[in-house]
């Protein structure tokens, strides 16, 4: 063997080790970013469910004068909690009643809380809070 070949004997092994280390770092970074995207998507899903549930409650009150029955709500949104609060209108809305619907869900370690409200005519049927 010539002196030139002896100097380059370990070059291929070093190159493979460095490329494997870089590849390992890239795979770890990809796994971490996918977990972050999964948490974000789960939060957005729970948020969307909270909005849909609150809108459905307000529409039910507007259409029937009563909230969605508890068993139907639990069947549709089993992972959410809901509360309905009714209060008289204020100022120019004093002839109306304000109905506030709050839905709460959880996504991983975060709480998602959505509150929607709507004014209804004062002669609307009484709404009992859940």
N, C-alpha and C positions, 0 to 999 in steps of 0.2 A: 504494500500500500504506500501510496505517496504521502507526503506531508500535508498536501492540500486536502485530501480526503479525510485525514485524521482530525483536522480542525473542525470539520462539518458533521461529524458523526452524531452528535447530540442535537443538532438543529431540528430534525423532523420530530423527535419526541417533544421538545420544547414547544414547537409550533402546535402540536396536537393538544398538549396540556393547556396552553393559553386559549386555544379555540374552544375547548370543552368548558373552561371556566367562564368565558364570555357567554357561551350558549346557556350555561346554568343560570347566570345572572339574568339573562333575557327571559328565560322561562319563569323564574321567580317573580320578576317584575310583571309579566303577563298574568300570572295567577293572582297577584295582589290587585292589579287593575280590574280583573274580572270580578273579584269579590266586591270591590268598591262599586262597580256598575250594578251588581246584583242587589246590594243594599239600597242604592239610589232608586232602582226600578221598583223594588218592593215598597219603598216609601211612597213613590208616586202612585202605585196601585192602591194602597190603603187610602191615600188622600182622595183619589178618584172615587173610591167606594163611599167614603164619608160624604162627599159632595152629592153623589147620586142618592144616598139614603136621605140626606137632609132635604133635597129637592123633592123627592118622592113624598116625604111627610108633609111638606108645605102644599104640594099639589093635592094630596089626599084630603087635607083640611079644607082646601079651597073647593074641591069638587063635592065632598060628602059631608063636610063639617066635622069630621072625626079623623083622628090619626089612624095610620095603618095598625091593624090589630097586632098585639105582641107576638103571637105565634107566627104570623106571616112575616113580621120584621125579622124575627130570629131565624126563620127559614131562609130568607133572602140575604141577610147580613149577619151571620152568626158571630162574627168576630168584632162587631161594633156595639158600642153603647150609645144610647140616645136619651136626650132630655128635651122636654118641651116646656117653655115658659111663656105665659100669657100676661100682658100688662096693658093698661089703657094708653092710648096715644097721647102725645105731648104736642102742644102748640097747635099748628094748623091741622094736625092729625088727631086732635082731641076727640073727634066723633068716631074714631076708629079704634081697633084693638091691634096691638102689636104682638105677633107670635114669633118667638125666637126658638129655633131648633138647633141644638148642639149635638154633634156626633163626635165620638171619640174612638179611635182605634190605635193599635200599636204595630210598629214596624221595627223588628229587631229590638233595639234598646230605646227607640224614640217614640214619643207619643204624638199622634196626629189628631188635631182638634180643629173641627170646622164648625163655624156658627153662621147660619143663614137666618134671615128674618123677613117678615112680610106683614104689611098692614092689611087687615080685613075689615069690612064694614062692621060697625058697632052692633048691629042686630044679627050678626052671625051666630050660629049655635055655639054653645059653650064648649071649650076644648079643655080636657083634663090632661095635665102633664103626666108623662111616663116616668 
